[in-house]
Amino acid sequence: MILLAVPNKGRISEPVIKILEKAGLKMSVKGRSLFAKTVDEDINVMFARARDIPEFVADGVADLGITGYDLVLERGVEDRVEFLLDLNLGKADLVIAAPEDSNISSIDDLKDGMRIATEFPNITRKFLESRNLKLEIIELSGATEIAPFIGIADLISDLTSTGTTLRLNRLKPIVTIVSSTTRLIANKESIKDSKKQMKINQIVTGIKSVLHAQTKRLIMMNAPKEILEDIKKVLPGMSGPTVSQVLSDDSIVAIHAVIDEKEVFSTVAKLEELGAKDILIIPIERIL
């Protein structure tokens, strides 16, 4: 039995569950149950706080877990788990920030004895120690941005994805401590277990197939045979387009290809100019 721990709430919870279900791991959840069965009788899901998942995986409570890279570092278990996959979700930077009207503009302006408020004391401490800085760390569990303005800290160390929250709170980033995304991690003993290894590989492959498909689209069209070679130049696809005969008209062929989502707009315009018609753009759920 493989137990996979996923976040029970927060901004990455829903996207993670959607990825797992697209990968084929449909779940049966009853109410606020902490566990869920999947369509695979050998794989169960546990819902937990994202902050606790690194420890659960490191200790072997769960075989696999999906959580933020920053949370793995904060727990200090990066050497006790195996990083299997970057889901490229929840991108954020842990930064040190100072009030906009302060004289602090770079890490060189930080002085021993300054106070820094954060929800990430361990990562922050390690970073400061690596720079030979001795700041007083004040651990908070939320609303870190207010700390400099109520006199309990000179700086903050906090996550930011766009910088909007910092700007709204009149804070400026000084230095990035670490960049984080959502990762699939594994217990080191679980991936060595021959009985669990195959199932873990299936989960990794399933998630990879969904992530790969997210940036791809299937494009389908009909076109006259005489422009087929021109269309091939515009539409190479992953391994070349698939071409088939349209039974109702010998002079028309049906063409299918997989292309990058970012190329859809310009590619459709070129295809229309060449004379392609009945163009369809279809999302892809998985690519193996």
N, C-alpha and C positions, 0 to 999 in steps of 0.2 A: 504494500500500500504506500502510495506517495501522498504526502500532505503538503499542499501548496498554500502559503500564507499570503494574503493580499490585503491591502488597506481597506478598513471598514468604512472610512469616510475621508473627506478631503478632496482636493481638486483632481487627484490622479485616480481615485477609487473607481469612478464610473468608466473612464477611458480604459483602465486596466481590465475591468470585467468585460467590456465590449470586445477587446482584443482576444481575450481567452475564449469568448463565445464564438467569435469569428473563426478562431483556430479549431473549433469543433468541440470545445469543452463546455457544452451547455450545462448550466447548474440548476439544481432544484433547491430553492431556498424557501424556508417556512418562517414568515415573520422576521423577527430580529435574531434568528438563529446564528450562533457563532460558527457553525460548520454547514457545509453544503456538499451534497453528492454531485458528481458529474456523470455524463453519459458513459464515461469509462469507469467501470467498477473498481479499478485499481488506483484511481486518482480522486482525492477529496480536497476540498478547499476550506481553509480556516480564515475567518475575517478577524483582523486584529489592528491595533493602532500601528500606523506606519513606523512610529518611533520604536516600537517593541519588536518589529519583525526582524531586524538584524540580529538581535540577541536570541530570538527563537530559533533562527536558522543556525547560528553559531553553536548553540547548545544542543542542537539535534531535535528540538521540539517539533520543528518543521523541516522537511527535506529541502524545500525550495521556498523562496520568498520574493516578493516584488516590492521594492521600496526605493527611497531616494539614496543616491550615493552619499549625500551629505549626512544622512542619518546613520549610515554604516560607519562613516568616519567618526561621527560624534560618539557612537557607542564604543569605538575603538576595537572593532572586530574585523577590520579589513583583512587581517592576516589569518583569520579563522573561518572565512567563507571563501567560496570560489565565485568569481564574477563570470556569469555565463552569457549575458546578453544586455545590450543597452537598448531600451525601448524608445529612447529619444523623446520621452514625455517629461513634462514638468521641468523644463529647462530653467535654471535659476543660478545666480551667483551669490555666494556668501561674501559680503563686502563689509569693510569698515567704513562708516560714514560719520561725518561731523556736521554741525550746524552750518548753514550757508554763510552766516555772518561771522564765523570764527576765523582765527588765523591759521587753522590747520588745513593745509592743501595737499599734503603728500605724507607718505609714511615717515619721511625724514623729520616731520614736525611733531611726531609723537614723542612724548617724554615720559620717563619713569615716574610712576606715581599717579599718572592720569587714570581716570575711571572709565571703564567700558562696559556697557550693558548688553546682554545677549541671551538668546535661547540656546546658543551653541558654545557653552563654556570650554569644552574639551578641545574642539577644533581651534577655537580662538586662542586658547592658552598655548597650544602647540605652535601655532603660527607666530605668536609674539615671542615665544622662547627661541624660535629659529632665527629671529631678528634681534635677539639679545635685548628685548624690551620687557620691562617689569611694570606692567599695568595692573591695576586692581580690577578684577573681573566681578561684575555684579550680575548674577543669574536672574533672569526674569522668565516668566512663562507666557508672556504675550505683551502687546502694546509697547514693544521696545522703542518705537520711534519717539515716544513722549519723554523718555528718560533724560535727554539733555536739557529739556525745557522745564523740567520740574526740579532740576538741581541734583539729581542722584547720579549723573554720569556726564562725562565730557564727550563721549563718543558712543556709537552703537556698533554692534556686529550683527548683521541681519541679512536675510535672503531677499533678493530682488530679481525680478524677471524682466521688467521693462524700465524700471527706475521711476515709474510714475508715483508710487507711494512715497518714495524718498523725497521727490520734488514737492509733492503736496504737503509734506511735513517739514519743508524748508531744510532738507538735509542734502549733503553732497557726498558721493562716494569718494573715498580716498585711495583704497587699494582693494583688489579682489583676493580673497583668501583661497577660495576653491570654486570651481564651476561644477554644477551638479545636474544629473538627469536621473530618470527612473531606471533601475537596473533589476535584472533577474539574477538572484544569487542562490547558491546551493551550499548545503552542508557538505564539508569535505569528506566525511565518511560515507554519506549517501551516494556521492558520485563514484565512489570506489566499489560500492556494492553491486556485484554483477546482476543481481535480480532487479535492482532499481535503475541501473544505468540505462537500459533500453527504454524504459518508460520516460525517464528524464530527457533522453535524446528526442523522443517523440514530442514532448512538450516544447522543447527548444525549437525543433523544426516547425511545429505548428505556429508558434509565435513569430518566427522569422518569416514564414510565408505570408502572414497577415501584414507585417511591417513592410515587406517588399512590395506588396500589392497596393499599399496606401498611396504611393506616388505614381502608380501606373493606371492607364485606362485602355480598354479594348475599343478600337475604332473599327467600324464596319461600314462598307459602302458597296455600291454597284458602279461599274464603269465600263465604257467600251473597250474591247480588246486592244484596239490600236493605241490606246494611251497607257497600257499596262506598264511598259518599261519606264515611262516618265513618272508614273505613280510610285514605282519601286524606288526611284531615286529620292522621292520626297518621304517615303514611308518604309524605311528598312525594317522596322519592328525589332523585336528581341533577337530573332534568328531568321529574319526575312519574313515578309507577309505571306499569309496563306491565301491561295487563289483557287477558286472553284467555279465550275460552269453554272450559269443560271439556266435551268432547263427550259424555261419559257422563251428564251431568246439566245440563240447561238452567238450573237455578236456582243453579248454582255457577260462580264465575269463578276463574281462576288469576291471581295477582298477583305481580309481580317488581319489586324496587326495589333500588337501591344506597344504603346508609346508612353513616354513620360507625360505626366499631367501638365507640366509647365510648357510642353510643346503643343498642346491641343489647339490653342487659339490660332497660332500661326500655321500649323499643319492643315487645319480645316480650310483656311483661306486659300492655301496653295492648291489643295485638292479640288476645290470648287472652280478655281481658275482653269485647271486642267480638264474639267468636265465630269468629275465624279459626282454622283448623286445618291440620294437616299442614305446620307451619312448618319451613322448612329455612334454616340459616345456612351460607353457603358462602364460603370465602376466595376472593379475586380475585387473579390473578397480575399482570395489567396493565390499566391504564385509559388509553386514548388519547383 
